[in-house]
Amino acid sequence: EPEVTQTPSHQVTQMGQEVILRCVPISNHLYFYWYRQILGQKVEFLVSFYNNEISEKSEIFDDQFSVERPDGSNFTLKIRSTKLEDSAMYFCASNRLGQGRYFGPGTRLTVT
Amino acid sequence: TQLLEQSPQFLSIQEGENLTVYCNSSSVFSSLQWYRQEPGEGPVLLVTVVTGGEVKKLKRLTFQFGDARKDSSLHITAAQPGDTGLYLCAGISGNTPLVFGKGTRLSVIA
């Protein structure tokens, strides 16, 4: 069964550094998302992406965040200058119109 | 801001028991999804309900969407240790992004 994959599984970075989290959505999906989950808290929406542009973003997704689909398979989330409070699990998800989201296994980001 | 309240927050039961967990909101949702999340992993979609009053069954799991599309329930019959996990409901309304509840953490003891 096709699945969303994410790399790396765990990323440790120092405050102020840039990180890029990578995702490969399911191949015939057209809608892509990033969510995050701070330890012990609920899953929070960051951004949705369709037709090569952001379709919606939350207040969390400020100027430090960006997304890109550099080729036909990858979908990346970049955090330009990480802060301690960016430490969380970051989940990529994808779907087709009207379907539930298929989530990847997540990247655990630890900012020290 | 749309909120989904899930209850109970924690539930610990013996293998073989039945249970129901709830997802409630003051908002109307066009669709509602249930996910299960294991520690350190991403949420896994269980079901999507769209029509008010809709009931969907997935083996021992029965999902119901309220008539007014503001609430949903998940009933598990004869729970097994493999059912242990965090059960999340998430709703979509119009063009708003998917909103998650905080989840019900279920522990089934053998």
Interface residues (C-beta under 8 A of the other chain):
Chain A: V4 Y33 Q41 K42 V43 E44 F45 S48 E56 S58 M89 F91 A93 Q99 G100 R101 Y102 F103 G104 P105 G106 R108
Chain B: Q33 Y35 G40 E41 G42 P43 V44 L45 V47 T48 L88 A90 N95 P97 L98 V99 F100 G101 K102 G103
